[in-house]
Amino acid sequence: MDSSSYEFIESALIFGLNTPDRLKAFNYHANDFAVHGEAFKFIGEYIDEYYEFPTEEFLLDKFSTLSHGAKSQNFSNALDIFKTQVLQRAVVSTLQQEEHLIKENPKQAIINILTGLSDVDLIYNEDVEAYDSGETTREKEYKERTVRRKMGDGLMGVPTSFKFINTTGVGWMPGELISVFARPTVGKTWLCVHSAATSVFGGFKTLLISTEMSNPQIAMRLDVVLARMKGYNFSHRALRHGDEIDVAAYIRFLKESNKHSLLICDGITGQTGISIEGIAGLIRKHNPQFVVIDGVYLLTTKDTDKAAWEQSHGIFYGLKNLAISTNTPIMVATQANRDAADEYKPPSASQVAFGDALIRASDVAISMAKIEHHEDKRLLEFQKYRDGEALLNDLRLAMQWDVNSGTIEEIVDFQIDNGDF
């Protein structure tokens, strides 16, 4: 018999699951077996009744389809092959379930397949590990962080748009969800653009997704902001209206920026819009180190039969799970509702549609407002800032906001204490 066949490998596991430690560490179920699921169930039932493991001879007598030659197979090798076989079957099953839909609605089929494969990945990627396994890797990781803090600007993670965060030595970290919310016209999109440009300028591959603006519109804003960081001075208004600019300088900037380190994607074209599943596919395909999503409230969901609050809850927590599963920091921007009528006051979480779910799912939550009599400035309030950083919660600060020249930066000596506004 083929030593890699389902019958042989699963037989080897049945014979090898003969100690409490092996059985406890075996994180699979009877329905994960292609052939010998009943034999696996029987082992558990036998132990429950007789408080001991059945012998090989007893198993062969009861289950004649077990491969006798598999008794000598190395258990660890058989387990490795079994894991691959289970994953292969799960992938094939996911694809087969959508065969009927591929001809009728291929776009929906793609979404369903990506969702299914994402679920398979989450189940079989073995992210769970023993905390007290005796490994010393965490000590090595600590030393690596210490070295990174002493190099360059001393920042771990992706650099942010905020000086006060960067000076802590910890930027946007893998697995974090950062949320930004404000009323329309306050500047969420510009902050998203600046965050993406800051990441790219710091040497991190970045994916910027917009559900509200087209790629050319996004690129125009990026040109102004990223150029400013690189020492150029362009006008967004001039680029947009075709007014006179320094064309030679513009060409130099564009050539310097031709590194494919910043990817942009709009969700306007197509009938299905853009979904979490689609974003997951983009992340896995392009492997960005930072993801920014402008207009998260317009993401589509396949759970159209569910209530709005359930869909929003699924989107926010889906994005957090995506950040964790891909080990990528993700920033999202959404709109405050009409209850936040005062554009000079940062909206609260209760003024965002289903904002309680957004706040709970986020590691960092930032609300934005204009500053009265200061049209070239914006007020930001950090309503949540990582666990254990309570001193930064509810912090308010001001940002210089000359978007026409791409100047978006924290005003260090203009920090605003609670109660001043």
C-alpha positions as CSV (number, residue, x, y, z in Angstrom):
1,M,0.0,0.0,0.0
2,D,1.1,3.6,-0.8
3,S,2.8,4.9,2.4
4,S,1.3,8.4,1.7
5,S,-2.3,7.1,1.1
6,Y,-5.1,8.2,3.4
7,E,-5.6,4.6,4.6
8,F,-1.9,4.1,5.5
9,I,-1.2,7.5,7.2
10,E,-4.5,7.5,9.2
11,S,-3.8,3.9,10.3
12,A,-0.4,5.0,11.5
13,L,-2.0,7.7,13.6
14,I,-4.6,5.3,15.1
15,F,-1.8,3.0,16.2
16,G,0.4,5.8,17.4
17,L,-2.3,7.6,19.5
18,N,-1.4,5.3,22.4
19,T,-0.2,7.7,25.1
20,P,-2.1,10.5,27.0
21,D,0.3,13.2,25.9
22,R,-0.1,12.3,22.2
23,L,-3.9,12.1,22.4
24,K,-4.1,15.4,24.3
25,A,-1.9,17.2,21.7
26,F,-3.8,15.8,18.8
27,N,-6.1,18.8,17.9
28,Y,-8.2,17.0,15.2
29,H,-11.7,15.5,15.2
30,A,-13.2,12.3,13.7
31,N,-14.6,14.3,10.7
32,D,-11.0,15.4,9.8
33,F,-10.2,11.8,8.9
34,A,-11.0,10.6,5.3
35,V,-11.1,6.9,6.1
36,H,-10.6,6.0,9.8
37,G,-12.8,8.5,11.6
38,E,-14.7,5.7,13.3
39,A,-11.5,4.1,14.6
40,F,-10.4,7.4,16.1
41,K,-13.8,7.9,17.8
42,F,-13.5,4.4,19.2
43,I,-10.2,5.1,20.9
44,G,-11.8,7.9,22.9
45,E,-14.8,5.7,23.8
46,Y,-12.6,2.8,24.8
47,I,-10.5,5.0,27.1
48,D,-13.6,6.4,28.8
49,E,-14.8,2.9,29.5
50,Y,-11.7,1.0,30.4
51,Y,-9.2,3.8,31.4
52,E,-6.6,2.4,29.1
53,F,-5.6,2.4,25.4
54,P,-6.7,-0.4,23.2
55,T,-3.9,-2.7,21.9
56,E,-2.9,-2.8,18.3
57,E,-4.2,-6.3,18.0
58,F,-7.6,-5.3,19.3
59,L,-7.8,-2.4,16.9
60,L,-6.9,-4.6,13.9
61,D,-9.5,-7.1,15.0
62,K,-12.3,-4.5,15.3
63,F,-11.3,-2.4,12.2
64,S,-10.1,-4.8,9.5
65,T,-9.5,-1.9,7.1
66,L,-6.6,-0.6,9.2
67,S,-3.2,-1.1,7.4
68,H,-1.2,-3.6,9.4
69,G,2.1,-2.3,8.0
70,A,1.4,1.2,9.4
71,K,2.2,0.0,12.9
72,S,5.9,0.7,12.3
73,Q,5.4,4.1,10.7
74,N,7.0,7.0,12.6
75,F,4.2,8.9,14.4
76,S,5.6,12.4,13.9
77,N,6.1,11.9,10.2
78,A,2.6,10.5,9.8
79,L,1.2,13.4,11.7
80,D,3.0,15.9,9.4
81,I,1.5,14.2,6.3
82,F,-1.9,14.0,7.9
83,K,-1.9,17.8,8.6
84,T,-1.2,18.4,4.9
85,Q,-3.9,16.0,3.8
86,V,-6.5,17.6,6.0
87,L,-5.6,21.1,4.6
88,Q,-5.7,19.8,1.0
89,R,-9.2,18.4,1.5
90,A,-10.4,21.6,3.1
91,V,-9.2,23.7,0.2
92,V,-10.7,21.3,-2.4
93,S,-14.0,21.3,-0.5
94,T,-14.1,25.1,-0.4
95,L,-13.6,25.3,-4.1
96,Q,-16.1,22.6,-5.0
97,Q,-18.8,24.3,-2.9
98,E,-18.7,27.3,-5.3
99,E,-18.6,25.4,-8.6
100,H,-22.3,26.0,-9.3
101,L,-21.9,29.8,-8.7
102,I,-18.8,30.3,-10.9
103,K,-20.9,30.4,-14.1
104,E,-23.9,32.2,-12.6
105,N,-22.1,34.9,-10.6
106,P,-18.3,34.7,-10.8
107,K,-17.7,37.8,-8.7
108,Q,-19.7,36.5,-5.8
109,A,-18.0,33.1,-6.2
110,I,-14.6,34.8,-5.8
111,I,-15.8,36.5,-2.6
112,N,-17.2,33.2,-1.2
113,I,-14.0,31.3,-2.1
114,L,-11.8,33.9,-0.5
115,T,-13.9,33.9,2.6
116,G,-13.8,30.1,2.7
117,L,-10.1,29.9,2.2
118,S,-9.6,32.6,4.8
119,D,-11.6,30.5,7.3
120,V,-9.5,27.4,6.4
121,D,-6.3,29.4,6.9
122,L,-7.5,30.6,10.4
123,I,-8.4,27.0,11.4
124,Y,-5.2,25.3,10.2
125,N,-2.5,27.9,10.5
126,E,-1.5,26.6,14.0
127,D,-1.3,30.1,15.6
128,V,-2.0,28.6,19.0
129,E,1.1,27.7,20.9
130,A,2.1,26.8,24.4
131,Y,3.1,29.8,26.5
132,D,5.3,27.8,28.9
133,S,7.1,25.6,26.3
134,G,10.5,26.5,27.6
135,E,11.5,28.4,24.5
136,T,13.8,31.4,24.9
137,T,12.7,33.2,21.7
138,R,10.9,36.0,23.6
139,E,14.2,37.0,25.2
140,K,15.8,37.1,21.7
141,E,12.9,39.2,20.4
142,Y,13.4,41.6,23.4
143,K,17.1,42.0,22.4
144,E,16.1,42.7,18.8
145,R,13.7,45.4,19.9
146,T,16.4,46.9,22.1
147,V,18.8,47.0,19.1
148,R,16.1,48.6,16.9
149,R,15.4,51.3,19.4
150,K,19.1,52.2,19.3
151,M,19.2,52.3,15.5
152,G,18.0,55.1,13.2
153,D,15.1,57.0,14.7
154,G,14.6,54.4,17.4
155,L,11.1,53.5,16.3
156,M,9.6,50.1,16.3
157,G,6.7,49.4,13.9
158,V,5.3,51.7,11.2
159,P,6.0,55.5,11.8
160,T,2.8,57.5,12.4
161,S,1.6,61.0,11.6
162,F,2.0,62.0,15.2
163,K,5.3,63.1,16.8
164,F,4.2,62.3,20.3
165,I,3.5,58.7,19.4
166,N,6.8,58.3,17.5
167,T,8.8,59.7,20.4
168,T,7.5,56.8,22.6
169,G,9.5,54.5,20.3
170,V,6.5,52.4,19.3
171,G,4.6,53.2,16.1
172,W,1.7,51.3,14.5
173,M,2.5,47.7,15.4
174,P,1.6,44.4,13.6
175,G,-2.0,43.3,14.4
176,E,-3.3,46.6,15.5
177,L,-6.5,48.3,14.3
178,I,-6.4,52.1,14.3
179,S,-9.7,53.9,13.7
180,V,-10.3,57.5,12.7
181,F,-13.8,59.1,12.7
182,A,-15.1,62.6,11.9
183,R,-17.9,64.5,10.1
184,P,-17.6,65.0,6.3
185,T,-15.1,67.7,5.1
186,V,-13.1,67.6,8.3
187,G,-10.2,65.8,6.7
188,K,-10.3,62.0,7.3
189,T,-9.1,61.2,3.8
190,W,-6.2,63.6,4.0
191,L,-5.1,62.0,7.3
192,C,-5.3,58.6,5.6
193,V,-3.2,59.9,2.7
194,H,-0.7,61.4,5.1
195,S,-0.5,58.2,7.2
196,A,0.1,56.1,4.0
197,A,2.8,58.6,2.8
198,T,4.5,58.6,6.2
199,S,4.7,54.9,6.1
200,V,6.1,54.8,2.6
201,F,8.6,57.6,3.4
202,G,9.7,55.5,6.4
203,G,10.5,52.6,4.0
204,F,7.4,50.4,4.6
205,K,5.3,48.9,1.8
206,T,1.8,50.3,2.1
207,L,-1.6,49.6,0.7
208,L,-4.1,52.5,0.6
209,I,-7.7,51.6,-0.2
210,S,-10.5,54.1,-0.7
211,T,-14.2,53.3,-1.1
212,E,-15.0,57.0,-1.8
213,M,-12.4,58.3,-4.2
214,S,-10.9,57.1,-7.5
215,N,-7.3,56.1,-7.9
216,P,-6.4,59.3,-9.8
217,Q,-7.9,61.4,-7.0
218,I,-6.0,59.5,-4.4
219,A,-2.7,59.7,-6.4
220,M,-3.1,63.5,-6.7
221,R,-3.3,63.9,-2.9
222,L,-0.4,61.5,-2.4
223,D,1.7,63.5,-4.9
224,V,1.4,66.6,-2.8
225,V,1.9,65.1,0.6
226,L,4.7,62.7,-0.3
227,A,6.5,65.4,-2.4
228,R,6.4,67.7,0.6
229,M,8.1,65.1,2.7
230,K,10.8,64.8,0.1
231,G,11.5,68.5,-0.1
232,Y,9.3,69.4,-3.1
233,N,6.5,72.0,-3.1
234,F,3.5,71.3,-5.2
235,S,0.0,72.7,-5.0
236,H,-2.9,70.3,-4.9
237,R,-5.1,72.9,-6.4
238,A,-2.7,73.4,-9.3
239,L,-2.4,69.7,-10.0
240,R,-6.2,69.3,-9.8
241,H,-7.0,72.2,-12.1
242,G,-4.0,72.0,-14.5
243,D,-2.5,75.3,-13.3
244,E,1.2,76.0,-13.9
245,I,3.7,74.0,-11.8
246,D,7.4,73.2,-11.9
247,V,7.0,70.3,-14.4
248,A,10.7,69.4,-14.3
249,A,10.5,69.0,-10.5
250,Y,7.3,67.1,-10.8
251,I,9.0,64.6,-13.2
252,R,11.9,64.2,-10.9
253,F,9.6,63.5,-8.0
254,L,7.6,60.9,-9.9
255,K,10.8,59.1,-11.0
256,E,12.1,59.0,-7.5
257,S,8.8,57.6,-6.3
258,N,8.8,54.7,-8.8
259,K,9.5,52.0,-6.3
260,H,6.1,50.1,-6.2
261,S,6.2,50.6,-2.4
262,L,2.8,52.3,-2.3
263,L,-0.2,50.5,-3.8
264,I,-3.6,52.2,-4.2
265,C,-7.0,50.7,-4.8
266,D,-10.4,52.3,-5.2
267,G,-13.7,50.5,-4.5
268,I,-15.8,52.5,-6.8
269,T,-15.7,50.4,-10.0
270,G,-17.7,47.2,-10.2
271,Q,-21.1,46.3,-8.8
272,T,-20.0,44.4,-5.7
273,G,-17.7,47.2,-4.3
274,I,-14.9,46.0,-2.0
275,S,-15.2,43.6,0.9
276,I,-13.1,42.4,3.8
277,E,-12.6,39.2,1.8
278,G,-11.3,41.2,-1.1
279,I,-9.0,43.2,1.1
280,A,-7.7,40.0,2.7
281,G,-6.9,38.8,-0.9
282,L,-5.0,42.0,-1.7
283,I,-3.0,41.7,1.5
284,R,-2.0,38.1,0.9
285,K,-1.2,38.9,-2.7
286,H,0.9,42.0,-2.2
287,N,2.2,41.6,1.4
288,P,2.0,45.2,2.5
289,Q,3.5,46.2,5.9
290,F,0.7,48.8,6.5
291,V,-2.9,49.0,5.3
292,V,-5.1,52.1,5.2
293,I,-8.8,51.9,4.4
294,D,-10.6,55.2,3.8
295,G,-14.4,54.9,4.0
296,V,-14.8,51.7,5.9
297,Y,-18.5,52.2,6.3
298,L,-18.9,51.6,2.6
299,L,-17.4,48.1,2.7
300,T,-19.7,45.5,1.3
301,T,-20.6,42.3,3.2
302,K,-22.0,39.0,2.2
303,D,-24.2,39.0,5.3
304,T,-26.9,41.1,3.7
305,D,-29.7,39.1,5.5
306,K,-28.4,40.3,8.8
307,A,-29.4,43.4,10.7
308,A,-27.2,46.5,10.1
309,W,-25.7,46.3,13.6
310,E,-24.6,42.7,13.0
311,Q,-23.1,43.7,9.6
312,S,-21.1,46.6,11.2
313,H,-20.0,44.4,14.1
314,G,-18.8,41.8,11.6
315,I,-16.9,44.4,9.6
316,F,-15.1,46.0,12.5
317,Y,-14.2,42.7,14.2
318,G,-13.4,41.2,10.8
319,L,-10.9,43.9,10.2
320,K,-9.3,43.4,13.6
321,N,-9.1,39.7,13.0
322,L,-7.6,40.4,9.6
323,A,-4.9,42.6,11.1
324,I,-4.0,39.8,13.5
325,S,-4.1,37.0,11.0
326,T,-2.0,38.9,8.5
327,N,0.3,40.4,11.2
328,T,-0.3,43.9,9.7
329,P,-1.4,47.2,11.2
330,I,-4.6,48.4,9.6
331,M,-5.9,52.0,9.8
332,V,-9.6,52.7,8.9
333,A,-11.6,55.9,8.6
334,T,-15.3,56.2,9.0
335,Q,-17.9,59.0,9.3
336,A,-19.6,60.4,12.4
337,N,-23.4,60.7,12.0
338,R,-25.6,63.7,12.0
339,D,-25.7,63.8,15.8
340,A,-22.2,65.2,15.6
341,A,-23.5,68.4,14.1
342,D,-20.8,70.6,15.7
343,E,-17.8,70.3,13.3
344,Y,-15.7,72.1,15.9
345,K,-16.1,69.3,18.5
346,P,-14.5,65.9,18.1
347,P,-17.4,63.4,17.9
348,S,-17.7,60.7,20.5
349,A,-18.0,57.0,19.7
350,S,-21.8,57.2,20.3
351,Q,-22.0,59.6,17.3
352,V,-20.6,57.0,14.9
353,A,-22.9,54.4,13.5
354,F,-22.4,51.3,15.7
355,G,-19.3,53.0,17.1
356,D,-19.3,50.9,20.3
357,A,-18.1,47.9,18.2
358,L,-15.6,50.1,16.4
359,I,-14.1,51.3,19.7
360,R,-14.0,47.8,21.2
361,A,-12.3,46.4,18.1
362,S,-9.8,49.2,17.8
363,D,-6.4,49.4,19.6
364,V,-6.3,53.2,18.9
365,A,-9.4,55.4,18.2
366,I,-9.0,59.0,17.0
367,S,-11.8,61.5,16.5
368,M,-11.3,64.7,14.4
369,A,-12.7,68.2,14.4
370,K,-12.0,71.6,13.0
371,I,-10.7,74.4,15.2
372,E,-12.8,77.5,15.2
373,H,-11.0,80.6,13.8
374,H,-8.2,78.3,12.7
375,E,-9.1,76.9,9.3
376,D,-5.5,75.8,8.8
377,K,-5.6,73.5,11.8
378,R,-7.4,70.4,13.0
379,L,-8.2,69.1,16.5
380,L,-7.6,65.4,17.2
381,E,-8.7,63.5,20.3
382,F,-7.4,60.1,21.2
383,Q,-10.4,58.4,22.7
384,K,-8.5,55.1,23.0
385,Y,-4.8,54.4,22.9
386,R,-3.6,50.8,23.4
387,D,-4.1,48.8,26.6
388,G,-1.9,50.1,29.4
389,E,-1.5,53.6,27.9
390,A,-4.2,55.2,30.0
391,L,-2.3,58.6,30.2
392,L,-2.7,59.0,26.5
393,N,-6.5,58.3,26.4
394,D,-8.6,61.4,25.8
395,L,-5.4,63.4,24.8
396,R,-6.1,66.3,22.5
397,L,-3.6,67.8,20.1
398,A,-3.6,70.2,17.2
399,M,-2.4,69.6,13.6
400,Q,-1.2,72.1,11.1
401,W,-3.6,71.5,8.1
402,D,-2.5,73.1,4.9
403,V,-3.6,70.4,2.6
404,N,-3.0,72.4,-0.6
405,S,0.7,72.3,0.1
406,G,0.6,68.9,1.7
407,T,1.6,70.2,5.1
408,I,0.0,68.0,7.7
409,E,1.9,67.8,11.0
410,E,1.5,68.0,14.7
411,I,2.0,71.3,16.3
412,V,4.1,70.4,19.4
413,D,3.7,73.6,21.3
414,F,-0.1,73.8,20.5
415,Q,-1.2,70.7,22.4
416,I,-4.6,71.2,23.8
417,D,-5.5,70.2,27.3
418,N,-9.0,68.8,28.0
419,G,-11.4,71.6,28.7
420,D,-9.7,74.2,26.6
421,F,-12.2,73.6,23.8
